[in-house]
Amino acid sequence: MLEISSANKPLDTHQKALAVNLDNRRYGTFAEIGAGQEVVRWFFRVGAAAGTIAKSMSAYDMQVSDAIYGRAARYVCRERLQAMLDQEHKLNLERLTDMRGETSTFFAFADTVAARGYKGGAECHGWMGIKFQAHPRDEDSQVIIHVRMLDNETALQQEALGIVGVNLVYGAFHYHHEPEMLVDSLLDGLSTSRIEIDMIEFSGIAFRRVDNRLMSLKLVELGLSGAAMFAANGTVLQPSEFLYKKPLLVERGSFRPVCNVNVDMLQCAHEKFSQLPEVKGKEVAQIMEITMRNLKAEGEIDRRDFLARADIMAACGMTVLISDYFEYYRLAAYLSRYTKEKIAITMGAGSMRELFDDKYYTQLDGGILESFGRLFKNDLKIYCYPLLDRDTGELMTCENLEIKPELKKLYGYLLERGGINNLDNYDPDCLGIFSRDVLRKIGECDLSWESMVPAPVAKVIKDRKFFDYTCDDDPSCATR
């Protein structure tokens, strides 16, 4: 079976499509809506397609598509993709199992895509997935991805779409036992300047041990996407669908672990933000964000540590964003891509001080002025939580923050116009809590740490023994 080239390099698209066609175990359907039959075309082009393709179809007309798959709110959406996969795979099983079910593994590939149109302007993106049997008569498995096409020409977008589709089909068949390798192969023959994959979800029997949060992390780690999201229950979220038309409030942190001060900071900012005339009465999406720089602070990413943080944020009911946008202006630009509603970021006074350190903006031609122009471009709001100096007992707030003399006028302008806002509604009992102290106390079996974190967080840490928690195993802890 054709799997790797003689030069030990990844197979090109032609070789992958041919390898699938020559594998007489694989048999199924290709259903594609929008942007042409770009994926199935590869399998027809390379030859031997009769051994692989039971049916190819394109329900391009909306009424025809509705008649086949049922109505959907939008045609380029996950709901429509899932309906396509379910319907086509079901038909294959009903029609073909008796005849060749002992020797064939059936599959259905589908995509629904909006490429650059004749008039341009619309977002160029699509949903793509494959539902398949890893072995004859096996239970179903599935991989779904969301792609953004970044080429400026329609023909190039269609070409890129065809390549990533072949990569997905080949990966599902050859790498389902190594899902990280599947993710790594999705942009074979492409680059991140042409395709962005901002969501991936594995499900079914072949992926029963896969944690989709780790796969989301992998997307960002590989540069396939600048960010990835998942819900408190671990479900992977597609940013444009979750963030669409919502006011957003983001708190960045290490969340190692989530402490009372993190929760108070978010609650205080929400209280102020939700009273803005443009936000009042609307549901605000609250997000905890971790940057790749934070996750890589000690070198390679510790996946166990990452999952511990994710579980702790889940215990707080929070949506999690993993981003490669260390600079706040890049984070703001990313969020603005998906919503026209108000956006707010809350941070501590220490982070605010770093925000005005021009060493972070040397790569910009316009330096710190350009960064702030981008950050506050859409009237973004920053809410500053005070920082307690434990040596002096003084509070550092956005109103007494020490700023370089040459930046004081810029800072004063942002403060006066409401771009930067003071949080004076804080809980004083939270000011002395720092995550590094909590971690130290956990390691020392000092039980006072439990009062410094939300009760659900303390329970998760103890039950799952996160952050090297051993107090339950140490009899001396009971006397402390």
C-alpha positions as CSV (number, residue, x, y, z in Angstrom):
1,M,0.0,0.0,0.0
2,L,1.3,3.4,-1.0
3,E,1.9,5.5,2.2
4,I,5.2,7.3,2.1
5,S,7.4,8.4,-0.8
6,S,10.8,6.9,-1.5
7,A,12.4,10.1,-0.3
8,N,10.6,9.7,3.0
9,K,8.6,12.9,2.4
10,P,4.9,13.3,2.8
11,L,2.9,12.1,-0.1
12,D,1.7,14.8,-2.5
13,T,-2.0,15.2,-3.2
14,H,-1.9,13.0,-6.3
15,Q,-0.2,10.2,-4.4
16,K,-2.7,10.4,-1.5
17,A,-5.7,10.3,-3.8
18,L,-4.3,7.3,-5.7
19,A,-3.4,5.5,-2.5
20,V,-7.1,5.7,-1.4
21,N,-8.4,4.6,-4.8
22,L,-6.1,1.6,-4.9
23,D,-7.2,0.5,-1.4
24,N,-10.1,-1.9,-2.2
25,R,-11.4,-1.7,1.4
26,R,-12.6,1.9,1.1
27,Y,-15.9,2.7,-0.6
28,G,-18.2,5.6,-0.2
29,T,-19.8,8.9,-1.2
30,F,-18.6,12.4,-1.9
31,A,-21.2,15.2,-1.4
32,E,-20.1,18.8,-1.9
33,I,-22.1,22.0,-1.7
34,G,-20.5,25.2,-3.1
35,A,-17.1,25.9,-4.6
36,G,-17.4,23.0,-7.1
37,Q,-16.5,19.3,-6.7
38,E,-13.0,20.2,-5.7
39,V,-12.2,17.2,-3.5
40,V,-13.8,14.4,-5.5
41,R,-12.2,15.8,-8.6
42,W,-8.8,14.6,-7.3
43,F,-10.0,11.0,-7.0
44,F,-11.5,11.0,-10.5
45,R,-8.3,12.6,-11.9
46,V,-5.8,10.1,-10.6
47,G,-7.6,7.0,-11.9
48,A,-9.0,3.9,-10.3
49,A,-11.9,5.9,-8.8
50,A,-14.4,3.2,-9.6
51,G,-13.0,1.2,-6.7
52,T,-13.6,4.0,-4.2
53,I,-16.5,6.2,-5.2
54,A,-20.0,4.8,-4.9
55,K,-21.6,8.2,-5.7
56,S,-20.6,11.8,-6.2
57,M,-23.1,14.6,-5.9
58,S,-23.6,18.4,-5.5
59,A,-26.9,19.7,-4.3
60,Y,-26.0,23.2,-5.4
61,D,-29.6,24.6,-5.5
62,M,-30.8,25.5,-2.1
63,Q,-34.3,24.0,-2.6
64,V,-32.7,20.7,-3.8
65,S,-30.3,20.7,-0.9
66,D,-33.2,21.2,1.6
67,A,-35.2,18.5,-0.1
68,I,-32.3,16.0,0.4
69,Y,-30.9,17.0,3.8
70,G,-33.7,19.0,5.4
71,R,-33.8,22.7,6.1
72,A,-31.0,24.5,7.9
73,A,-30.6,28.0,9.3
74,R,-27.6,28.5,7.0
75,Y,-26.1,26.5,4.2
76,V,-22.5,26.9,5.2
77,C,-22.8,25.7,8.8
78,R,-22.0,22.7,10.9
79,E,-25.7,21.7,11.1
80,R,-25.9,21.3,7.3
81,L,-22.5,19.4,7.2
82,Q,-23.7,16.9,9.8
83,A,-27.0,16.3,8.0
84,M,-25.0,15.6,4.8
85,L,-22.6,13.1,6.5
86,D,-25.4,11.3,8.4
87,Q,-27.7,11.0,5.3
88,E,-25.0,9.8,2.9
89,H,-23.4,7.4,5.3
90,K,-26.8,5.9,6.2
91,L,-27.6,5.4,2.6
92,N,-24.3,3.6,1.9
93,L,-24.9,1.3,4.8
94,E,-28.5,0.5,3.8
95,R,-27.7,-0.1,0.2
96,L,-24.3,-1.8,0.3
97,T,-23.8,-3.6,3.6
98,D,-25.5,-6.9,2.5
99,M,-23.4,-7.0,-0.7
100,R,-20.0,-6.0,0.5
101,G,-20.1,-5.3,4.2
102,E,-17.7,-8.1,5.1
103,T,-14.8,-6.7,3.1
104,S,-15.5,-2.9,2.7
105,T,-15.3,0.0,5.1
106,F,-17.9,2.6,4.0
107,F,-17.5,6.3,4.3
108,A,-19.2,9.6,3.5
109,F,-17.2,12.7,2.8
110,A,-19.0,16.1,2.7
111,D,-18.2,19.8,2.6
112,T,-20.3,22.9,2.4
113,V,-18.3,25.9,1.4
114,A,-18.5,29.6,0.5
115,A,-15.6,30.5,-1.7
116,R,-15.0,34.0,-3.1
117,G,-18.0,34.9,-5.2
118,Y,-18.3,36.8,-8.4
119,K,-19.0,40.0,-6.4
120,G,-16.5,39.2,-3.6
121,G,-17.0,40.5,-0.1
122,A,-18.3,37.5,1.8
123,E,-16.2,35.5,4.2
124,C,-14.5,32.6,2.5
125,H,-14.9,29.6,4.7
126,G,-16.4,26.1,4.9
127,W,-17.2,23.0,6.9
128,M,-15.7,19.7,5.9
129,G,-15.9,16.2,7.4
130,I,-15.7,12.5,6.9
131,K,-17.8,9.8,8.6
132,F,-16.3,6.3,8.2
133,Q,-15.7,2.8,9.4
134,A,-12.1,2.1,10.4
135,H,-12.8,-1.7,9.9
136,P,-15.6,-3.7,8.1
137,R,-18.9,-3.6,10.0
138,D,-17.2,-1.3,12.6
139,E,-19.1,1.4,14.5
140,D,-18.8,4.9,12.9
141,S,-16.0,7.4,13.5
142,Q,-16.0,11.0,12.4
143,V,-13.7,14.0,11.9
144,I,-15.0,17.5,11.3
145,I,-13.0,20.6,10.5
146,H,-13.8,24.3,9.8
147,V,-11.5,26.0,7.3
148,R,-10.9,29.6,6.3
149,M,-9.6,30.1,2.7
150,L,-7.1,33.0,2.6
151,D,-6.2,33.1,-1.2
152,N,-7.5,36.2,-3.0
153,E,-8.6,34.3,-6.1
154,T,-11.5,31.9,-6.4
155,A,-9.5,29.4,-8.4
156,L,-6.8,29.3,-5.8
157,Q,-9.3,28.9,-3.0
158,Q,-10.9,26.0,-4.8
159,E,-7.5,24.4,-5.3
160,A,-6.6,24.7,-1.7
161,L,-10.0,23.3,-0.6
162,G,-9.4,20.2,-2.8
163,I,-6.0,19.6,-1.3
164,V,-7.1,19.9,2.3
165,G,-10.0,17.6,1.5
166,V,-7.8,14.9,0.1
167,N,-5.5,15.3,3.2
168,L,-8.5,14.7,5.4
169,V,-9.8,11.6,3.6
170,Y,-6.3,10.1,3.5
171,G,-5.6,11.0,7.1
172,A,-8.9,9.5,8.4
173,F,-8.0,6.2,6.7
174,H,-4.3,6.0,7.5
175,Y,-3.8,8.0,10.7
176,H,-7.0,7.4,12.7
177,H,-4.8,5.5,15.2
178,E,-2.5,8.6,15.5
179,P,-4.8,11.6,15.5
180,E,-2.0,14.1,16.1
181,M,-0.4,12.9,12.9
182,L,-3.7,13.4,11.2
183,V,-3.8,17.0,12.3
184,D,-0.2,17.5,11.3
185,S,-0.9,16.2,7.8
186,L,-3.9,18.4,7.0
187,L,-1.9,21.2,5.3
188,D,0.4,18.9,3.4
189,G,1.0,20.6,0.1
190,L,-0.3,23.9,1.5
191,S,0.7,26.7,3.9
192,T,-0.9,28.7,6.6
193,S,-1.0,31.6,4.3
194,R,-3.6,29.8,2.2
195,I,-5.7,27.8,4.6
196,E,-6.5,28.2,8.3
197,I,-8.2,25.4,10.3
198,D,-9.7,26.9,13.4
199,M,-11.7,24.0,14.6
200,I,-11.4,20.2,14.6
201,E,-13.5,17.6,16.3
202,F,-12.9,13.8,16.5
203,S,-15.7,11.5,17.6
204,G,-16.7,7.8,17.3
205,I,-15.2,4.5,18.1
206,A,-11.8,5.1,16.5
207,F,-11.3,8.3,18.5
208,R,-12.8,7.2,21.8
209,R,-9.6,8.1,23.7
210,V,-9.1,11.4,22.0
211,D,-9.4,14.6,24.0
212,N,-10.6,17.3,21.6
213,R,-9.1,20.0,23.8
214,L,-5.6,18.6,23.1
215,M,-6.5,18.5,19.4
216,S,-7.5,22.2,19.6
217,L,-4.2,23.0,21.3
218,K,-2.4,21.1,18.5
219,L,-4.0,23.4,15.8
220,V,-2.6,26.5,17.5
221,E,0.7,24.8,18.3
222,L,1.2,23.9,14.6
223,G,0.2,27.3,13.4
224,L,-2.9,25.9,11.5
225,S,-4.9,28.5,13.4
226,G,-4.1,31.5,15.6
227,A,-6.6,30.5,18.2
228,A,-9.0,27.7,19.2
229,M,-11.9,27.5,21.6
230,F,-13.8,25.0,23.7
231,A,-16.7,25.1,26.1
232,A,-16.8,24.2,29.7
233,N,-18.0,20.7,28.9
234,G,-15.0,20.1,26.6
235,T,-17.0,20.6,23.4
236,V,-14.9,22.2,20.6
237,L,-16.3,25.5,19.5
238,Q,-16.1,27.2,16.1
239,P,-15.2,30.8,16.9
240,S,-17.3,32.5,14.2
241,E,-20.4,30.6,15.4
242,F,-19.8,31.1,19.1
243,L,-18.8,34.7,19.0
244,Y,-21.2,35.9,16.4
245,K,-23.1,39.0,17.4
246,K,-22.2,38.8,21.0
247,P,-20.5,41.4,23.3
248,L,-17.3,39.8,24.5
249,L,-15.4,40.0,27.8
250,V,-12.0,38.4,28.0
251,E,-9.7,37.7,30.9
252,R,-6.1,36.6,30.1
253,G,-4.2,34.6,32.7
254,S,-2.2,31.5,33.5
255,F,-5.1,30.1,35.6
256,R,-2.7,27.8,37.4
257,P,-5.1,27.5,39.1
258,V,-8.1,29.8,38.8
259,C,-8.2,31.8,42.1
260,N,-10.8,33.9,43.8
261,V,-9.1,37.0,42.4
262,N,-9.5,35.8,38.8
263,V,-13.2,35.2,39.4
264,D,-13.6,38.6,41.1
265,M,-11.8,40.4,38.3
266,L,-14.2,38.9,35.7
267,Q,-17.3,39.6,37.8
268,C,-16.3,43.2,38.5
269,A,-15.5,43.9,34.8
270,H,-18.8,42.2,33.8
271,E,-20.7,44.4,36.2
272,K,-19.3,47.6,34.6
273,F,-19.3,46.4,31.0
274,S,-22.9,45.1,31.1
275,Q,-24.1,48.6,32.1
276,L,-22.8,50.3,28.9
277,P,-25.7,51.4,26.8
278,E,-24.5,49.3,23.8
279,V,-24.3,46.2,26.0
280,K,-27.2,46.6,28.5
281,G,-29.7,43.8,28.2
282,K,-27.5,41.6,26.0
283,E,-25.9,38.3,26.9
284,V,-22.1,38.9,27.3
285,A,-19.8,36.0,26.3
286,Q,-17.2,35.7,29.1
287,I,-14.0,34.0,28.1
288,M,-10.8,32.9,29.9
289,E,-7.8,33.1,27.5
290,I,-4.4,31.4,27.8
291,T,-1.7,32.3,25.4
292,M,0.8,29.9,23.8
293,R,3.6,31.9,25.3
294,N,2.2,31.2,28.7
295,L,1.8,27.5,28.0
296,K,5.4,27.4,26.7
297,A,6.9,29.5,29.5
298,E,9.0,26.5,30.7
299,G,9.8,25.1,27.3
300,E,7.6,22.5,25.6
301,I,4.0,22.4,26.4
302,D,3.1,20.1,29.3
303,R,-0.1,18.5,28.1
304,R,-1.1,17.2,31.6
305,D,-0.7,20.7,33.0
306,F,-2.7,22.1,30.2
307,L,-5.6,19.7,30.8
308,A,-5.5,20.4,34.5
309,R,-5.9,24.1,33.8
310,A,-8.7,23.3,31.3
311,D,-10.5,21.1,33.8
312,I,-10.2,23.9,36.5
313,M,-11.7,26.5,34.2
314,A,-14.4,24.0,33.2
315,A,-15.2,23.7,36.9
316,C,-15.9,27.5,36.9
317,G,-18.2,27.0,33.9
318,M,-15.9,29.1,31.6
319,T,-15.4,29.1,27.9
320,V,-11.7,28.7,27.1
321,L,-9.7,30.4,24.3
322,I,-6.2,29.3,23.5
323,S,-4.4,31.9,21.4
324,D,-1.1,32.7,19.7
325,Y,-1.9,36.4,20.1
326,F,0.5,37.5,22.8
327,E,0.0,41.2,21.8
328,Y,-3.3,42.5,22.9
329,Y,-3.9,44.4,19.6
330,R,-3.7,41.1,17.7
331,L,-6.2,39.5,20.1
332,A,-8.5,42.5,19.6
333,A,-8.3,42.1,15.8
334,Y,-9.1,38.4,16.1
335,L,-12.2,39.0,18.2
336,S,-13.3,41.9,16.0
337,R,-13.3,39.5,13.0
338,Y,-16.3,37.7,14.5
339,T,-18.5,40.3,16.2
340,K,-19.5,43.9,15.7
341,E,-20.6,44.1,19.3
342,K,-18.6,45.7,22.1
343,I,-15.4,44.0,23.2
344,A,-13.8,44.3,26.6
345,I,-10.6,43.0,28.2
346,T,-10.0,42.9,31.9
347,M,-6.5,42.8,33.4
348,G,-4.6,43.6,36.6
349,A,-2.7,46.8,37.1
350,G,0.6,44.9,36.7
351,S,-0.5,43.7,33.3
352,M,-1.6,47.3,32.5
353,R,1.9,48.5,33.3
354,E,3.4,46.0,30.9
355,L,0.9,47.0,28.2
356,F,2.7,50.4,28.2
357,D,6.2,49.0,27.9
358,D,7.3,49.8,24.3
359,K,9.7,46.9,24.2
360,Y,6.8,44.7,23.1
361,Y,6.1,46.8,19.9
362,T,9.5,47.1,18.3
363,Q,8.3,45.0,15.4
364,L,5.7,47.6,14.4
365,D,6.8,50.4,12.2
366,G,4.6,52.8,14.3
367,G,5.7,51.2,17.6
368,I,3.5,51.6,20.6
369,L,1.3,54.3,18.9
370,E,0.4,51.9,16.1
371,S,-0.3,49.1,18.6
372,F,-2.7,51.3,20.6
373,G,-4.3,52.5,17.4
374,R,-5.1,48.9,16.5
375,L,-6.1,47.9,20.0
376,F,-8.7,50.7,20.5
377,K,-9.7,50.8,16.8
378,N,-13.3,49.6,17.5
379,D,-13.7,51.4,20.8
380,L,-12.5,48.4,22.8
381,K,-12.7,48.8,26.6
382,I,-10.0,47.8,29.1
383,Y,-11.0,47.3,32.8
384,C,-8.1,47.5,35.2
385,Y,-8.2,45.6,38.5
386,P,-6.1,47.0,41.3
387,L,-2.8,45.3,42.5
388,L,-1.9,45.2,46.1
389,D,1.7,45.9,47.1
390,R,2.2,43.5,50.0
391,D,5.3,45.4,51.2
392,T,3.7,48.8,51.4
393,G,0.0,48.0,51.5
394,E,-0.6,50.5,48.7
395,L,-3.0,49.8,45.9
396,M,-1.8,50.2,42.3
397,T,-4.8,51.3,40.1
398,C,-5.1,52.6,36.6
399,E,-5.4,56.1,38.2
400,N,-2.0,56.1,40.0
401,L,-0.1,53.8,37.6
402,E,3.4,54.9,37.0
403,I,3.9,55.5,33.2
404,K,7.0,56.6,31.4
405,P,7.0,60.4,31.0
406,E,6.8,60.3,27.2
407,L,3.7,58.1,27.4
408,K,1.8,59.9,30.1
409,K,-0.2,62.1,27.6
410,L,-1.2,59.0,25.6
411,Y,-2.2,57.2,28.8
412,G,-4.2,60.2,30.0
413,Y,-6.0,60.4,26.7
414,L,-7.1,56.8,26.8
415,L,-8.1,57.1,30.4
416,E,-10.1,60.3,29.8
417,R,-12.0,58.9,26.7
418,G,-13.0,55.7,28.5
419,G,-10.7,53.3,26.7
420,I,-9.1,52.4,30.1
421,N,-11.5,52.0,33.1
422,N,-10.8,51.6,36.8
423,L,-12.5,48.7,38.7
424,D,-13.4,50.1,42.1
425,N,-16.1,47.4,42.8
426,Y,-13.6,44.8,43.8
427,D,-13.7,42.4,46.8
428,P,-10.8,43.5,49.2
429,D,-10.4,39.9,50.5
430,C,-9.3,38.9,47.0
431,L,-6.5,41.4,46.6
432,G,-3.9,39.4,48.6
433,I,-4.4,36.2,46.5
434,F,-1.8,35.2,44.0
435,S,-1.7,31.9,42.1
436,R,2.0,31.4,42.9
437,D,1.1,31.4,46.6
438,V,-1.7,28.9,46.0
439,L,0.6,26.5,44.2
440,R,3.2,26.8,46.9
441,K,0.7,26.1,49.6
442,I,-0.6,23.1,47.7
443,G,2.9,21.7,47.5
444,E,3.5,22.4,51.2
445,C,0.1,20.8,52.2
446,D,-0.9,24.1,53.7
447,L,-4.7,23.7,53.7
448,S,-5.3,27.4,53.7
449,W,-5.0,27.4,49.9
450,E,-8.6,26.0,49.7
451,S,-10.1,29.3,50.9
452,M,-8.2,31.1,48.1
453,V,-9.9,29.4,45.2
454,P,-13.5,28.7,44.3
455,A,-15.0,25.6,46.0
456,P,-15.4,23.7,42.7
457,V,-11.8,24.4,41.8
458,A,-10.6,23.1,45.2
459,K,-12.7,19.9,44.7
460,V,-11.2,19.2,41.2
461,I,-7.7,19.8,42.4
462,K,-8.1,17.4,45.3
463,D,-10.1,14.7,43.4
464,R,-7.7,14.6,40.5
465,K,-4.6,15.5,42.4
466,F,-3.6,18.3,40.1
467,F,-0.5,20.4,40.6
468,D,1.1,17.5,42.6
469,Y,-1.5,17.7,45.3
470,T,-0.7,15.0,47.9
471,C,-2.3,16.3,51.1
472,D,-4.9,13.5,51.2
473,D,-1.9,11.0,51.4
474,D,0.0,12.9,54.1
475,P,-1.4,12.3,57.6
476,S,0.4,15.4,59.0
477,C,-1.9,17.6,56.9
478,A,-4.8,16.8,59.2
479,T,-3.1,18.6,62.0
480,R,-2.3,21.8,60.1
